[in-house]
Amino acid sequence: MPTCEFMCHNGDIVAYRDARIHAFSAVVKYGLGVFEGLRAYWNAQQQQLYVFRLAEHLERLRFGMKVLRCDRIFEAAFLEDCLMRTLQANAIRENAHIRMIAYIDGDDELTVTGPVGLSIGVVKRPSAGTLHSGVRVAVSSWQRIADNAMPPRVKCTANYVNNRAAEITARLDGHDGVLMLGSDGKLSEAAGACVFLVRRGELVTPDASSDILESITRDTVIQTARAVHGLVVHERRVDRSELLAADEAFWCGSGQEVVPIVAVDRIAVGNGQPGPITRRIQEHYFRLVRGEIEDHPEWRTPVWPAA
Ligand SMILES: Cc1ncc(COP(=O)(O)O)c(C=O)c1O
Protein backbone atom coordinates (compact mmCIF):
# COMPACT_ATOMS: atom_id res chain seq x y z
CA MET A 1 0.00 0.00 0.00
CA PRO A 2 1.75 3.17 -1.15
CA THR A 3 -0.27 5.53 1.03
CA CYS A 4 -1.06 5.49 4.76
CA GLU A 5 -3.92 3.64 6.39
CA PHE A 6 -6.45 6.48 6.33
CA MET A 7 -7.38 8.98 3.66
CA CYS A 8 -9.76 11.89 3.57
CA HIS A 9 -12.35 11.34 0.85
CA ASN A 10 -14.89 14.09 0.21
CA GLY A 11 -14.45 15.35 3.75
CA ASP A 12 -14.66 11.99 5.54
CA ILE A 13 -11.78 10.01 7.00
CA VAL A 14 -11.98 6.55 5.41
CA ALA A 15 -9.79 3.46 5.11
CA TYR A 16 -7.34 3.66 2.18
CA ARG A 17 -9.27 1.00 0.23
CA ASP A 18 -12.52 2.96 0.53
CA ALA A 19 -11.31 6.16 -1.19
CA ARG A 20 -12.94 5.22 -4.50
CA ILE A 21 -14.32 6.91 -7.59
CA HIS A 22 -16.27 5.51 -10.53
CA ALA A 23 -14.33 4.17 -13.54
CA PHE A 24 -16.16 6.67 -15.76
CA SER A 25 -15.52 9.66 -13.53
CA ALA A 26 -14.44 12.69 -15.64
CA VAL A 27 -11.05 12.68 -13.94
CA VAL A 28 -10.45 9.20 -15.35
CA LYS A 29 -11.86 9.97 -18.79
CA TYR A 30 -10.38 13.41 -19.35
CA GLY A 31 -7.74 13.96 -16.65
CA LEU A 32 -9.86 16.68 -15.01
CA GLY A 33 -8.02 16.84 -11.71
CA VAL A 34 -5.67 19.27 -10.02
CA PHE A 35 -3.33 18.19 -7.29
CA GLU A 36 -0.76 19.29 -4.76
CA GLY A 37 2.20 17.53 -3.22
CA LEU A 38 3.19 18.97 0.14
CA ARG A 39 5.65 17.98 2.80
CA ALA A 40 5.30 17.90 6.55
CA TYR A 41 8.46 17.93 8.68
CA TRP A 42 8.87 16.51 12.15
CA ASN A 43 10.76 18.64 14.66
CA ALA A 44 11.79 16.18 17.39
CA GLN A 45 12.92 18.86 19.83
CA GLN A 46 9.59 20.69 19.63
CA GLN A 47 7.62 17.41 19.25
CA GLN A 48 5.80 19.12 16.41
CA LEU A 49 4.94 18.33 12.80
CA TYR A 50 4.97 21.32 10.45
CA VAL A 51 3.26 21.45 7.06
CA PHE A 52 5.39 23.70 4.89
CA ARG A 53 3.74 26.58 3.02
CA LEU A 54 0.26 25.15 3.35
CA ALA A 55 -1.54 28.41 2.46
CA GLU A 56 0.32 28.73 -0.84
CA HIS A 57 -0.39 25.10 -1.80
CA LEU A 58 -4.09 25.52 -1.06
CA GLU A 59 -4.18 28.75 -3.05
CA ARG A 60 -2.61 27.02 -6.05
CA LEU A 61 -5.07 24.13 -5.80
CA ARG A 62 -7.98 26.58 -5.72
CA PHE A 63 -6.54 28.42 -8.72
CA GLY A 64 -6.37 25.12 -10.63
CA MET A 65 -10.00 24.36 -9.74
CA LYS A 66 -10.98 27.76 -11.12
CA VAL A 67 -9.15 27.10 -14.41
CA LEU A 68 -10.86 23.68 -14.69
CA ARG A 69 -14.18 25.53 -14.13
CA CYS A 70 -15.14 23.25 -11.26
CA ASP A 71 -18.67 24.13 -10.17
CA ARG A 72 -17.56 24.09 -6.54
CA ILE A 73 -14.24 25.51 -5.38
CA PHE A 74 -13.43 24.28 -1.89
CA GLU A 75 -12.75 26.94 0.73
CA ALA A 76 -9.19 27.04 2.00
CA ALA A 77 -10.43 26.45 5.57
CA PHE A 78 -12.23 23.25 4.50
CA LEU A 79 -9.15 21.99 2.63
CA GLU A 80 -6.93 22.73 5.62
CA ASP A 81 -9.29 20.96 8.00
CA CYS A 82 -9.41 17.85 5.76
CA LEU A 83 -5.62 17.80 5.48
CA MET A 84 -5.06 18.19 9.21
CA ARG A 85 -7.54 15.40 10.01
CA THR A 86 -5.74 13.13 7.53
CA LEU A 87 -2.40 13.69 9.28
CA GLN A 88 -3.94 13.23 12.70
CA ALA A 89 -5.86 10.07 11.72
CA ASN A 90 -2.58 8.53 10.59
CA ALA A 91 -0.75 9.73 13.74
CA ILE A 92 2.02 11.21 11.61
CA ARG A 93 5.03 12.10 13.76
CA GLU A 94 7.78 11.88 11.17
CA ASN A 95 8.62 13.45 7.83
CA ALA A 96 5.81 12.83 5.40
CA HIS A 97 4.59 13.65 1.93
CA ILE A 98 0.97 14.68 1.47
CA ARG A 99 -0.95 14.37 -1.78
CA MET A 100 -4.25 16.15 -2.31
CA ILE A 101 -6.34 15.91 -5.50
CA ALA A 102 -9.48 17.86 -6.38
CA TYR A 103 -11.30 16.48 -9.40
CA ILE A 104 -14.43 16.47 -11.47
CA ASP A 105 -16.19 13.29 -10.55
CA GLY A 106 -19.28 13.39 -12.82
CA ASP A 107 -19.82 10.78 -15.56
CA ASP A 108 -20.78 13.12 -18.37
CA GLU A 109 -19.47 14.87 -21.49
CA LEU A 110 -16.25 16.85 -21.81
CA THR A 111 -17.83 20.06 -20.51
CA VAL A 112 -18.94 18.49 -17.21
CA THR A 113 -18.13 20.75 -14.23
CA GLY A 114 -19.20 18.64 -11.22
CA PRO A 115 -19.77 17.10 -8.82
CA VAL A 116 -16.33 17.90 -7.49
CA GLY A 117 -14.41 15.38 -5.41
CA LEU A 118 -11.49 15.73 -3.02
CA SER A 119 -9.07 13.04 -1.87
CA ILE A 120 -6.13 13.48 0.48
CA GLY A 121 -3.53 10.92 1.46
CA VAL A 122 -0.18 10.92 3.20
CA VAL A 123 2.88 8.75 3.04
CA LYS A 124 5.77 8.62 5.49
CA ARG A 125 8.71 9.69 3.39
CA PRO A 126 12.30 10.46 4.32
CA SER A 127 14.41 12.59 1.97
CA ALA A 128 16.03 10.98 -1.09
CA GLY A 129 19.66 9.86 -1.02
CA THR A 130 20.33 12.08 -4.04
CA LEU A 131 20.18 15.10 -1.71
CA HIS A 132 23.81 14.34 -0.91
CA SER A 133 25.14 12.75 -4.10
CA GLY A 134 23.23 14.92 -6.56
CA VAL A 135 21.49 13.82 -9.75
CA ARG A 136 22.80 13.19 -13.25
CA VAL A 137 20.18 14.31 -15.73
CA ALA A 138 19.41 14.42 -19.44
CA VAL A 139 17.85 17.18 -21.51
CA SER A 140 14.73 15.62 -22.96
CA SER A 141 13.73 15.36 -26.60
CA TRP A 142 10.17 15.73 -25.29
CA GLN A 143 9.17 19.40 -25.44
CA ARG A 144 7.54 21.01 -22.40
CA ILE A 145 3.81 21.64 -22.87
CA ALA A 146 3.02 25.26 -23.71
CA ASP A 147 0.89 27.69 -21.73
CA ASN A 148 -1.62 28.16 -24.54
CA ALA A 149 -2.15 24.40 -24.87
CA MET A 150 -2.00 22.83 -21.40
CA PRO A 151 -0.76 25.49 -18.98
CA PRO A 152 2.01 24.07 -16.78
CA ARG A 153 1.12 26.81 -14.26
CA VAL A 154 -1.94 24.67 -13.47
CA LYS A 155 -0.98 21.50 -11.59
CA CYS A 156 -3.41 19.43 -13.61
CA THR A 157 -3.16 15.66 -13.54
CA ALA A 158 -3.40 15.45 -17.37
CA ASN A 159 -0.30 17.65 -17.77
CA TYR A 160 1.82 14.93 -16.24
CA VAL A 161 1.65 12.79 -19.37
CA ASN A 162 4.32 15.21 -20.63
CA ASN A 163 6.47 15.01 -17.49
CA ARG A 164 6.19 11.24 -17.37
CA ALA A 165 7.22 10.78 -21.01
CA ALA A 166 10.34 12.85 -20.42
CA GLU A 167 11.20 11.25 -17.06
CA ILE A 168 10.67 7.65 -18.10
CA THR A 169 12.73 8.09 -21.27
CA ALA A 170 15.61 9.63 -19.32
CA ARG A 171 15.50 6.86 -16.69
CA LEU A 172 15.48 4.14 -19.36
CA ASP A 173 18.51 5.84 -20.89
CA GLY A 174 20.34 5.55 -17.56
CA HIS A 175 19.93 9.08 -16.16
CA ASP A 176 18.56 9.98 -12.72
CA GLY A 177 16.12 12.51 -14.08
CA VAL A 178 15.30 14.97 -16.82
CA LEU A 179 15.17 18.63 -17.78
CA MET A 180 12.77 19.87 -20.43
CA LEU A 181 12.99 22.70 -22.94
CA GLY A 182 10.01 24.83 -23.92
CA SER A 183 8.70 25.44 -27.43
CA ASP A 184 11.23 28.31 -27.77
CA GLY A 185 14.11 25.89 -27.08
CA LYS A 186 14.87 27.55 -23.74
CA LEU A 187 15.18 25.72 -20.44
CA SER A 188 11.86 25.12 -18.73
CA GLU A 189 11.92 22.76 -15.74
CA ALA A 190 12.38 19.19 -14.52
CA ALA A 191 9.62 16.57 -14.37
CA GLY A 192 8.70 17.53 -10.80
CA ALA A 193 10.96 20.42 -9.88
CA CYS A 194 12.21 23.85 -10.94
CA VAL A 195 15.81 24.49 -11.90
CA PHE A 196 18.46 26.95 -10.72
CA LEU A 197 21.96 27.56 -12.07
CA VAL A 198 24.80 29.29 -10.27
CA ARG A 199 26.90 31.46 -12.58
CA ARG A 200 29.68 33.69 -11.27
CA GLY A 201 28.18 33.59 -7.79
CA GLU A 202 24.64 34.59 -8.89
CA LEU A 203 21.50 32.48 -9.22
CA VAL A 204 19.70 32.14 -12.54
CA THR A 205 16.33 30.43 -12.98
CA PRO A 206 13.85 30.24 -15.88
CA ASP A 207 11.23 32.97 -15.49
CA ALA A 208 7.53 32.36 -14.84
CA SER A 209 6.80 32.51 -18.59
CA SER A 210 9.15 29.62 -19.34
CA ASP A 211 6.28 27.09 -19.17
CA ILE A 212 7.04 26.15 -15.58
CA LEU A 213 4.87 25.35 -12.63
CA GLU A 214 5.08 28.44 -10.43
CA SER A 215 6.81 26.44 -7.79
CA ILE A 216 6.44 27.30 -4.12
CA THR A 217 9.91 25.94 -3.36
CA ARG A 218 11.33 28.08 -6.18
CA ASP A 219 9.77 31.07 -4.43
CA THR A 220 11.23 29.96 -1.07
CA VAL A 221 14.68 29.63 -2.65
CA ILE A 222 14.45 33.03 -4.35
CA GLN A 223 13.31 34.78 -1.19
CA THR A 224 15.89 33.18 1.08
CA ALA A 225 18.73 33.47 -1.48
CA ARG A 226 18.19 37.23 -1.51
CA ALA A 227 17.34 37.84 2.15
CA VAL A 228 19.52 35.29 3.92
CA HIS A 229 22.39 34.51 1.56
CA GLY A 230 22.65 37.98 -0.01
CA LEU A 231 22.65 36.50 -3.51
CA VAL A 232 21.55 38.16 -6.72
CA VAL A 233 18.80 36.10 -8.40
CA HIS A 234 17.91 36.46 -12.08
CA GLU A 235 14.55 35.17 -13.33
CA ARG A 236 14.91 35.11 -17.11
CA ARG A 237 15.05 32.96 -20.22
CA VAL A 238 17.83 30.38 -19.88
CA ASP A 239 19.67 28.83 -22.83
CA ARG A 240 20.25 25.09 -22.90
CA SER A 241 24.01 25.63 -23.19
CA GLU A 242 24.02 27.68 -19.97
CA LEU A 243 23.51 24.40 -18.15
CA LEU A 244 26.97 23.44 -19.36
CA ALA A 245 28.43 26.86 -18.58
CA ALA A 246 27.09 26.83 -15.00
CA ASP A 247 29.37 26.48 -11.99
CA GLU A 248 26.60 24.72 -10.06
CA ALA A 249 23.01 23.66 -10.64
CA PHE A 250 20.18 22.28 -8.53
CA TRP A 251 16.52 21.54 -8.76
CA CYS A 252 13.88 22.17 -6.13
CA GLY A 253 10.31 21.23 -5.31
CA SER A 254 8.22 20.31 -2.30
CA GLY A 255 8.66 16.60 -2.96
CA GLN A 256 12.18 16.77 -4.38
CA GLU A 257 13.38 19.35 -1.83
CA VAL A 258 16.74 20.87 -2.95
CA VAL A 259 18.89 18.47 -4.99
CA PRO A 260 22.25 19.23 -6.66
CA ILE A 261 22.47 18.54 -10.41
CA VAL A 262 25.99 17.26 -11.03
CA ALA A 263 25.82 16.26 -14.70
CA VAL A 264 23.76 17.16 -17.75
CA ASP A 265 23.83 14.82 -20.73
CA ARG A 266 26.84 13.13 -19.10
CA ILE A 267 28.80 16.40 -19.02
CA ALA A 268 29.85 17.51 -15.53
CA VAL A 269 28.22 20.64 -14.13
CA GLY A 270 31.13 22.67 -12.70
CA ASN A 271 33.52 20.15 -11.20
CA GLY A 272 30.87 17.43 -11.11
CA GLN A 273 30.30 17.75 -7.36
CA PRO A 274 27.49 19.51 -5.45
CA GLY A 275 28.65 23.13 -5.21
CA PRO A 276 29.09 25.35 -2.12
CA ILE A 277 26.20 27.72 -2.87
CA THR A 278 23.87 24.78 -3.49
CA ARG A 279 24.96 23.29 -0.16
CA ARG A 280 24.31 26.56 1.68
CA ILE A 281 20.83 26.87 0.18
CA GLN A 282 20.09 23.22 0.91
CA GLU A 283 21.23 23.44 4.51
CA HIS A 284 19.21 26.57 5.22
CA TYR A 285 16.14 25.10 3.51
CA PHE A 286 16.07 22.10 5.84
CA ARG A 287 16.52 24.22 8.94
CA LEU A 288 13.68 26.45 7.77
CA VAL A 289 11.16 23.70 6.95
CA ARG A 290 11.78 21.92 10.27
CA GLY A 291 11.37 25.15 12.20
CA GLU A 292 14.94 25.09 13.53
CA ILE A 293 15.17 28.78 12.70
CA GLU A 294 12.42 31.23 13.43
CA ASP A 295 12.22 33.00 10.05
CA HIS A 296 8.82 32.94 8.36
CA PRO A 297 6.67 31.24 11.02
CA GLU A 298 3.72 31.78 8.66
CA TRP A 299 5.24 29.17 6.33
CA ARG A 300 4.96 26.39 8.94
CA THR A 301 1.54 25.17 10.03
CA PRO A 302 1.72 23.04 13.21
CA VAL A 303 -0.33 19.84 13.16
CA TRP A 304 -0.30 18.88 16.85
CA PRO A 305 -1.26 20.99 19.88
CA ALA A 306 1.77 22.76 21.37
CA ALA A 307 3.56 20.55 23.95
C1 LIG B 1 6.37 20.17 -12.93
C2 LIG B 1 6.73 20.65 -11.57
N1 LIG B 1 7.56 21.69 -11.44
C3 LIG B 1 7.90 22.16 -10.24
C4 LIG B 1 7.46 21.57 -9.08
C5 LIG B 1 7.81 22.13 -7.75
O1 LIG B 1 6.73 22.85 -7.25
P1 LIG B 1 6.56 23.11 -5.70
O2 LIG B 1 7.83 23.72 -5.25
O3 LIG B 1 5.43 24.07 -5.62
O4 LIG B 1 6.30 21.81 -5.07
C6 LIG B 1 6.60 20.47 -9.17
C7 LIG B 1 6.10 19.82 -7.96
O5 LIG B 1 4.98 19.95 -7.61
C8 LIG B 1 6.22 20.01 -10.43
O6 LIG B 1 5.39 18.97 -10.56
The ligand as an SDF file (V2000), in Angstrom:
LIG
                    3D

 16 16  0  0  0  0  0  0  0  0999 V2000
    6.3740   20.1680  -12.9310 C   0  0  0  0  0  0  0  0  0  0  0  0
    6.7290   20.6450  -11.5720 C   0  0  0  0  0  0  0  0  0  0  0  0
    7.5560   21.6910  -11.4420 N   0  0  0  0  0  0  0  0  0  0  0  0
    7.9040   22.1590  -10.2400 C   0  0  0  0  0  0  0  0  0  0  0  0
    7.4580   21.5720   -9.0840 C   0  0  0  0  0  0  0  0  0  0  0  0
    7.8130   22.1260   -7.7510 C   0  0  0  0  0  0  0  0  0  0  0  0
    6.7280   22.8480   -7.2550 O   0  0  0  0  0  0  0  0  0  0  0  0
    6.5580   23.1070   -5.6970 P   0  0  0  0  0  0  0  0  0  0  0  0
    7.8290   23.7240   -5.2500 O   0  0  0  0  0  0  0  0  0  0  0  0
    5.4340   24.0720   -5.6150 O   0  0  0  0  0  0  0  0  0  0  0  0
    6.3030   21.8120   -5.0670 O   0  0  0  0  0  0  0  0  0  0  0  0
    6.5980   20.4680   -9.1670 C   0  0  0  0  0  0  0  0  0  0  0  0
    6.1010   19.8180   -7.9590 C   0  0  0  0  0  0  0  0  0  0  0  0
    4.9820   19.9460   -7.6090 O   0  0  0  0  0  0  0  0  0  0  0  0
    6.2160   20.0150  -10.4330 C   0  0  0  0  0  0  0  0  0  0  0  0
    5.3900   18.9710  -10.5560 O   0  0  0  0  0  0  0  0  0  0  0  0
  1  2  1  0
  2  3  1  0
  2 15  2  0
  3  4  2  0
  4  5  1  0
  5  6  1  0
  5 12  2  0
  6  7  1  0
  7  8  1  0
  8  9  2  0
  8 10  1  0
  8 11  1  0
 12 13  1  0
 12 15  1  0
 13 14  2  0
 15 16  1  0
M  END
$$$$
